[in-house]
Amino acid sequence: MRIIPAIDIIEGKCVRLTKGDYGTKKIYSESPLEIAKTFEGAGIEYLHLVDLDGAKAQHIVNYKVLEQIALKTSLKIDFGGGLKSNEDLHIAFNSGAKQITGGSIAVKDPDTFEGWITKYGPTKIILGADSDNGKVSISGWMEQSKEDVIPFIKAYQKKSIQYVICTDISKDGMLEGPSFDLYKNIISECTNSSSGQSVKLIASGGISDISEIPILKKMGCEGVIIGKAIYEDRITLKQLEKFV
């Protein structure tokens, strides 16, 4: 299972929010690059980079931060937040993203999102299916759609999506443990009965202790995104280094 630390960006700084509420912003570092280098130094290969300014503005904003981290580390970066147009996507990939995550666009403009899957292939495009009481949340979690999470994922599986990031918003930043039941249900429901292939599910939100990671692995999660637990020293880079 891939270990994927998260860096969320507001005004070029590394921050964390609680339940996606911009009013709860806490700055952890003025230099996302330095944070990324510490992850790389611990043997970590992957990074989840979120442009929170972009999510609010509905277009890519912090691509220079992406470019800097991509140029000065060897981390494989998946980038999300505000990707709404072909131009946004072009900028993200040109700035060094290995994968991008699309959430709101997959709900509001499925034709464009499906076009991205066709053009770039399903290994480059991640479906963002963030859950608020079982419904897909969009627009930087400021809006709840009418889409139920599991049928939403299954519909995109039929359109070749492989990778899915699912954050249970009620757990995000709470350091109370991840939504094990939700992930168990997704993996169970989104397995192709004929091939036995399941969605490549990346768990996100609520990770609070190193002991939770083997449980997610055993459950069948392809990756786990860890944010606040690292910044608040609930999970150390030494522990992650051993796990990696």
C-alpha positions as CSV (number, residue, x, y, z in Angstrom):
1,M,0.0,0.0,0.0
2,R,1.3,3.4,-1.0
3,I,2.0,5.9,1.8
4,I,1.0,9.4,0.5
5,P,1.6,12.4,2.8
6,A,-0.5,15.5,2.0
7,I,0.5,19.1,1.6
8,D,-2.4,21.6,1.3
9,I,-1.6,25.0,0.0
10,I,-3.1,28.4,0.8
11,E,-1.2,31.5,-0.4
12,G,1.9,29.4,-1.1
13,K,2.0,28.1,2.5
14,C,1.6,24.6,3.9
15,V,-1.7,24.5,5.9
16,R,-4.3,22.1,7.3
17,L,-8.0,22.6,7.7
18,T,-10.6,20.8,9.8
19,K,-13.5,19.3,7.9
20,G,-12.6,21.5,4.9
21,D,-13.5,24.7,6.8
22,Y,-11.2,27.5,5.6
23,G,-11.9,29.3,8.9
24,T,-10.0,26.6,10.7
25,K,-6.8,27.2,8.7
26,K,-3.5,26.4,10.6
27,I,-0.2,27.2,9.0
28,Y,2.5,24.6,9.5
29,S,5.2,25.9,7.2
30,E,6.0,28.8,5.0
31,S,7.9,26.4,2.7
32,P,6.0,23.5,1.2
33,L,9.2,22.5,-0.6
34,E,11.1,22.0,2.6
35,I,8.2,19.8,4.0
36,A,8.3,17.8,0.7
37,K,12.0,17.3,1.1
38,T,11.6,15.9,4.6
39,F,9.1,13.4,3.2
40,E,11.5,12.4,0.5
41,G,14.3,12.1,3.1
42,A,12.2,9.5,4.9
43,G,12.1,7.3,1.8
44,I,8.6,8.4,0.8
45,E,7.9,8.3,-2.9
46,Y,4.5,10.0,-3.2
47,L,2.8,13.3,-2.4
48,H,-0.8,14.5,-2.5
49,L,-0.7,18.2,-3.2
50,V,-3.9,20.2,-2.9
51,D,-4.4,23.7,-4.2
52,L,-7.0,25.1,-1.7
53,D,-6.9,28.5,-3.3
54,G,-7.6,26.8,-6.6
55,A,-10.5,24.9,-5.1
56,K,-12.1,28.1,-3.9
57,A,-11.3,30.1,-7.1
58,Q,-12.5,27.2,-9.4
59,H,-9.2,27.3,-11.4
60,I,-5.6,26.3,-10.8
61,V,-3.7,28.9,-8.6
62,N,-0.6,27.4,-6.9
63,Y,1.0,25.7,-9.8
64,K,4.3,27.3,-9.1
65,V,4.5,25.4,-5.8
66,L,3.8,22.2,-7.8
67,E,6.5,23.1,-10.2
68,Q,9.1,23.8,-7.5
69,I,8.4,20.5,-5.7
70,A,8.5,18.5,-8.9
71,L,11.8,20.1,-10.0
72,K,13.6,19.9,-6.6
73,T,12.4,16.4,-5.4
74,S,11.8,13.1,-7.0
75,L,8.3,12.7,-5.4
76,K,5.5,11.4,-7.6
77,I,2.9,14.1,-7.1
78,D,-0.9,13.8,-7.5
79,F,-2.3,17.3,-7.7
80,G,-5.9,18.5,-7.1
81,G,-7.9,21.6,-6.3
82,G,-9.7,23.8,-8.8
83,L,-8.9,21.8,-12.0
84,K,-11.9,22.7,-14.1
85,S,-10.7,23.2,-17.7
86,N,-8.4,21.6,-20.3
87,E,-6.0,24.5,-19.7
88,D,-5.9,23.9,-15.9
89,L,-5.0,20.2,-16.6
90,H,-2.4,21.2,-19.2
91,I,-0.8,23.6,-16.6
92,A,-0.8,20.9,-13.9
93,F,0.9,18.2,-16.0
94,N,3.3,20.7,-17.5
95,S,4.2,21.8,-13.9
96,G,5.2,18.3,-13.0
97,A,2.1,16.4,-11.7
98,K,2.2,12.7,-12.3
99,Q,-1.5,12.3,-11.6
100,I,-4.4,14.8,-11.1
101,T,-7.5,14.5,-9.0
102,G,-10.9,15.7,-10.4
103,G,-13.9,15.8,-8.0
104,S,-16.2,18.7,-8.7
105,I,-15.7,18.5,-12.5
106,A,-16.6,14.8,-12.5
107,V,-20.0,15.8,-11.0
108,K,-20.6,19.1,-12.8
109,D,-19.0,18.5,-16.2
110,P,-18.7,14.8,-16.8
111,D,-18.1,15.2,-20.5
112,T,-14.9,17.1,-19.9
113,F,-13.7,14.7,-17.2
114,E,-14.4,11.7,-19.4
115,G,-12.4,13.4,-22.1
116,W,-9.5,13.7,-19.7
117,I,-9.7,9.9,-19.0
118,T,-9.7,9.2,-22.7
119,K,-6.9,11.6,-23.5
120,Y,-4.5,10.9,-20.6
121,G,-5.5,7.4,-19.6
122,P,-6.9,6.0,-16.4
123,T,-3.5,5.8,-14.6
124,K,-3.1,9.6,-14.8
125,I,-6.6,10.6,-13.7
126,I,-7.9,10.1,-10.2
127,L,-11.6,10.4,-9.3
128,G,-12.2,12.5,-6.2
129,A,-15.3,11.1,-4.4
130,D,-15.3,12.9,-1.1
131,S,-18.2,11.9,1.1
132,D,-20.5,14.0,3.4
133,N,-23.1,11.7,4.9
134,G,-22.9,9.4,1.9
135,K,-23.2,12.2,-0.7
136,V,-20.4,13.4,-2.9
137,S,-19.2,16.9,-1.8
138,I,-17.8,19.4,-4.3
139,S,-16.5,22.9,-4.7
140,G,-13.9,22.7,-2.0
141,W,-16.4,20.8,0.1
142,M,-18.6,24.0,0.2
143,E,-21.4,22.3,-1.7
144,Q,-23.1,18.9,-1.4
145,S,-24.1,17.2,-4.7
146,K,-27.0,14.8,-5.1
147,E,-24.7,12.0,-6.1
148,D,-24.4,9.0,-3.7
149,V,-20.7,8.0,-3.3
150,I,-20.8,4.3,-4.2
151,P,-23.0,4.6,-7.3
152,F,-21.0,7.6,-8.4
153,I,-17.7,5.5,-8.2
154,K,-19.3,2.5,-10.0
155,A,-20.6,4.7,-12.8
156,Y,-17.0,6.0,-13.4
157,Q,-15.6,2.5,-13.2
158,K,-17.7,1.8,-16.3
159,K,-15.8,4.7,-17.9
160,S,-12.4,3.2,-17.1
161,I,-11.6,5.0,-13.9
162,Q,-9.2,2.9,-11.7
163,Y,-8.0,5.3,-8.9
164,V,-10.4,6.9,-6.4
165,I,-9.6,9.2,-3.5
166,C,-12.3,9.2,-0.9
167,T,-12.3,11.5,2.1
168,D,-15.0,11.1,4.8
169,I,-15.3,14.9,5.5
170,S,-16.7,14.3,9.0
171,K,-13.4,12.6,9.8
172,D,-11.0,15.1,8.1
173,G,-8.6,16.8,10.4
174,M,-10.3,15.3,13.5
175,L,-7.5,12.8,14.3
176,E,-10.2,10.3,15.4
177,G,-9.4,7.4,13.0
178,P,-10.5,6.9,9.4
179,S,-13.9,5.7,8.1
180,F,-13.2,2.0,8.0
181,D,-16.8,1.0,7.3
182,L,-17.1,3.4,4.3
183,Y,-13.9,2.1,2.7
184,K,-14.9,-1.5,3.3
185,N,-18.2,-0.9,1.6
186,I,-16.6,0.9,-1.4
187,I,-14.1,-1.9,-1.9
188,S,-16.8,-4.6,-1.6
189,E,-19.3,-2.8,-3.8
190,C,-16.9,-1.6,-6.4
191,T,-15.3,-5.0,-7.3
192,N,-15.9,-6.3,-10.8
193,S,-17.6,-9.7,-10.3
194,S,-16.3,-11.2,-13.5
195,S,-12.7,-10.0,-13.2
196,G,-12.4,-9.7,-9.5
197,Q,-10.7,-6.4,-10.0
198,S,-11.5,-3.8,-7.3
199,V,-11.2,0.0,-7.5
200,K,-7.8,1.3,-6.4
201,L,-9.1,3.1,-3.4
202,I,-6.9,5.7,-1.7
203,A,-8.2,6.3,1.9
204,S,-8.1,9.9,3.2
205,G,-9.2,11.7,6.3
206,G,-9.0,11.0,10.0
207,I,-5.8,9.0,10.1
208,S,-4.5,9.4,13.6
209,D,-2.2,6.5,14.5
210,I,0.3,4.2,12.7
211,S,-1.8,1.2,13.8
212,E,-4.6,2.2,11.5
213,I,-2.4,1.8,8.4
214,P,-2.1,-2.0,8.4
215,I,-5.9,-2.2,8.9
216,L,-6.4,-0.2,5.7
217,K,-3.9,-2.3,3.9
218,K,-5.5,-5.5,4.9
219,M,-8.9,-4.1,3.9
220,G,-7.5,-3.6,0.3
221,C,-6.9,0.1,0.1
222,E,-4.3,0.9,-2.6
223,G,-3.0,3.9,-0.8
224,V,-3.5,6.1,2.3
225,I,-3.2,9.9,2.5
226,I,-1.9,11.2,5.8
227,G,-2.0,14.9,6.7
228,K,-2.6,16.3,10.1
229,A,-1.3,13.2,12.0
230,I,2.2,14.0,10.6
231,Y,2.1,17.7,11.3
232,E,0.8,17.1,14.8
233,D,3.4,14.4,15.5
234,R,0.8,11.7,16.0
235,I,2.6,9.7,13.3
236,T,6.3,10.3,12.8
237,L,8.4,10.1,9.6
238,K,10.5,7.4,11.3
239,Q,7.4,5.2,11.8
240,L,6.4,5.8,8.1
241,E,10.0,5.1,7.0
242,K,9.8,1.7,8.7
243,F,6.4,1.0,7.1
244,V,7.6,2.1,3.6
